[in-house]
Amino acid sequence: MILQNRHCIDLINCSINFGKDDILIKEEEEYSYICSFFTRHMLCVIGLDALTKSRNNISSNKFYNILKNKAQGDVIKDIQGSYDVETVISAFEENGVKFIPLKGYYLKKLYPKSEMRYATDYDILIDEKQIDKVHEVAKSLGMVLKQKGDHHDIFYFPETKTVFEFHKTIFEGGLQETFGNGFDRAKLKDGYKYFYELTPEDFYISILGHSAYHFTHGGGVGIRHVIDVYLYKKAYKFDDEYLERELEKCGLKDFRKQFEKLADYFFA
């Protein structure tokens, strides 16, 4: 099992770092495990990409073909989801709804191909004072309310199944108290009236905080969280003095250190 996990990490590394994989996979049982691993972690496109680059004879392998079919489905979800999120963004702009796209909207653009990290749902921060207007706009687009909560309301497009979580805050509890609601740290995106963006440092805090929450409250995190941190850290040069100070306030300084160490061990 340890060797199979190592092979899966090496395959991811090969794909996200544009490498060439020399792993030789001999056993049918290992192909089964690899297919299950990439399916569980919603990384089928990465798995397919890496196996296609490898020196293994894979064309007739049934587990490779299962992975290929799942990856094709993820590509379709990514295309449809990208269209749906732009539809929502345009509608918010036209109707004067303040918003900040979070997590996957930006992170998937850091992967070699966006479908490698297709969004299972889209997280968008909105001004809680505008929640009634958000509902009104969402329903005008044909979206259906799935769940209403204190932290976020969930809508989806019934035809495409694309899910949106409209967050009233980025964090809950202690993290919210130190980080704030998000808008007080954000700036308007060039060319827009209601589209706000976090600085790279504050966005990084948001994804670290999200991973920390799942790590402590949700029973752990998947490998996608680790890849996200690795690729985001690789893509941006941070104001480290500001970042360290804010992470200290949020209680995430040590978490960042350990999580980055893990990401670098796997992928750098």
Secondary structure, 3 states (H helix, E strand, C coil): CHHHHHHHHHHHHHHHCCCCCCCCCCCHHHHHHHHHHHHHCCCHHHHHHHHHHCCCCCCCCHHHHHHHHHHHHHHHHHHHHHHHHHHHHHHHHHCCCCEEECCHHHHHHHCCCHHHHCCCCEEEEECHHHHHHHHHHHHHCCCEEEECCCCEEEEECCCCCCEEEEECCCCCHHHHHHHCCCHHHCEECCCCCCEEECCHHHHHHHHHHHHHHHHHHCCCCCHHHHHHHHHHHHHCCCCHHHHHHHHHHHCCHHHHHHHHHHHHHHHC
